[in-house]
């Protein structure tokens, strides 16, 4: 959107959508091309463009500029600062062929957005890796490395201080940074702010004309100019005044100017116009408007408004459409009805809520909103389940407004609503009074993300959710949930190479699991501690922790898990060169799998046993064990394992002085897979994950 008045405050870089649209939904009124035309600010635009070419301090001293040029647009919310920045980006777009990146540095409530989250959003926009759980410093370093190879404009909206901007500055003069803030960014050198006030009178009158039509303005130009003056010529205030006149065609501009003039002089021009517009709303609409200050991250859809106000979805959407005309909210372009609360109005709405609504009513509105969100997320996940499943049967009992037509529609809703959903979870956790709903919301959100995107693709979001779960568990003293959150976080740390961090969390999870008397958490934590020590090359500690986990599995009669742990212990002994202990552990694993009737696992354990026998200098025993493993692999119909064993047999026979037999086995392996194989044939990734058996390292 490029309208000077409509973009009177900050907009986020990521669009957000609404939930399933009600059947009787009305689309927001479309904007015309004329309404998208930028108004005024020609002098400011010229100054900003010239500032791009202005020689900086480094250039004057003969040094090449080490960082990107920073342009600052300063002004109060509602002065059109974001719109001016957007217009500047459009005018200089040809100079920066790699495009523009837009991100907001403050939330709807004015709190700074963590640098980690901002950097991750920018890396996602650049399609660069952003490993889950990585620190803010590492992410910003990745961002600077990515921007060093590009020529982009970085638009940082609603910056709170210079530190926020400084952490994101590209280390290349080929990029441009446009920052929007309320005041100067002291601490960043060579930055001259472009300070905004009101619009010029001509542009302000044109903005009013867009809402009222030309007749009321030309018939009484003095009153129109007086109204502009009462609005401080600020785009946001003019937008509200124009919207009020647009829905009252019989009211003259003079009538509105007289009513505004009659108000006391308290507050800004925007606050006075807003109070006048709010005072003329019907009671139910005024209540909906007040509660929009509770919308996560300033974005609202009919479901959110319906839940907050306790009205029907269709009534909420009708009211929101009316608010668009009045300039109280903005319609966000989307296939689904969705709206944005202007950031400049959020403090005013919050003030009304604090003075006109009881705390209990506000808390109940938050609870209704979270409950509705949970139900939508449950529906979003359930639609991915097979027909006839319990989840689909439960889904059929939900109201039609809460159901999705198909998995594709649910996935699209989740994609566009994801930032608002994560914001809702953060708000619920920060509230501290709705922890039960917060836990349900985070669980439903995690399940929906996994169902539609998969664990690996959704890992960054899941990592943040697990951290919030941990916060609630620690605050409420819930050791079982604390253990689960720590295990999940540690798993991601381990997968992304932060093994020592993972080890610390696994040990903390073990303590929490013991406190909760949760055998699953304690067993998994002990095994994971052993895995972390194994990854760090500490074979003795790894074997010790695997042994503790094995003792617990045996005590609980969990024979399949015990056999798997025998294999892990054997692998550690193999790495350490303790082949005798490794052979004993592999034989125990083979016996355990045989008792369980797990033929594929037994074949693989025999394969590893043969490998260790070969390492231990027992080629004849290795040959016999490998032949037995081939038979079990044939019964398991594992062609890839059979081929690997045939190659191992060929290698062993060559060392035993029988090249003819070795050639036969190698030919059999090639025929099995229909292609010529190299000597290193590894199990498939799926099989390796299933049995958790590692082959020996090259050092062995």
Buried (B, 14 or more C-beta within 10 A) or exposed (E): BBBBBBBBBBBBBBBBBBBBBBEEBBEBEEBEEEBEEBBBBEEBBEBBBEBEEEEBEBEEEEEEBEBBBBBBBBBBBBBBBBBBBBBBBEEBEEEBEBBBBBBBBBBBBBEBBEBBBBBBBBBEBBEBEBBBBBEBEBBBBBBBEBBEEBBBBBBBBBBBBBEBBBBBBBEBBBBBBBBBBBBBBEEBEBBEBBBBEBBBBEBBBBBBBBBBEEEBBEEBEEBBBBBBBBBBBBBBBBBBBBBBBBEEEEBBBBBBBBBBEEBEEEBBBBBBBBBBBBEEBEEBBBBBBBBBBBBBBBBBBBBBBBBBBBBBBBBBBBBBBBBBBBBBBBBBEBEBBBBBBBBBBBBBBBBBBEEEBEEEBBBBBBBBBBBBBBBBBBBBBBBBBEEEEEBBEEBEEBEEBBBBEEBEBBBBBBEBBBBBBBBBBBBBBEBEEBBEBBBBBBBBBBBBBBBBBEEEEBBBBBBBBBBBBBBBBBEBEBBBBBBBBBBBBBBBBBBBEBBEBBBBBBBBBBBBBBBBEBBEBBBBBBBBBBBBBBBBEBBEBBBBBBBBBBBBBBEEEBBBBBBBBBBBBBBBBBBBEBBEBBBBBBBBBBBBBBEBEBBBBBBBBBBBBBBBBBBBEBBEBBBEBBBBBBEBBBEBEBBBBBBBBBBBBBBBBBEBEBEEBBEBBBEBBBEBBEEEBEEEBEBEEEBBEBBEBBBBEEEB
